[in-house]
Amino acid sequence: MEYIALKHTHVMFAVLSILLFLVRSGSRLRTGKLAGNKGVFIASHSIDTLLIVSAIALAVVASLNPMQQPWLLEKIILVAMYIVAGVVSAKAQTKSTQIGALSLAIVSLLAIGYLAGSKSSFLL
């Protein structure tokens, strides 16, 4: 039962994290007002932290080792790529760079979702 509750908690944080990321990114493409809101910033980073904590806890409870589960290693690499793309998008000085990095972040999220659902590796 503990595993299922932890998995649902992780999925909930993932959905909230993605929604806040998209809201903040959309705001930056327009006025940037909402993205600059301190409450939204704190909520976003708090949820991201809880998402990472729940991911680690889930891996520990399920005895998942990224070195033995290629799909999990790829997911971790894609999460790092998503974070970098998100930071680049947030700090970009031009709309084209912002949109390009945002597109890469969204593609990363889609791949992460596929890996989470299928547990089937792309490359490894």
Secondary structure, DSSP 8 states (H G I E B T S, - for coil): -HHHHHHHHHHHHHHHHHHHHHHHHHHHHTT-TTTT-HHHHHHHHHHHHHHHHHHHHHHHHTT--TTT-HHHHHHHHHHHHHHHHHHHHHH-SSHHHHHHHHHHHHHHHHHHHHHHHH---S--
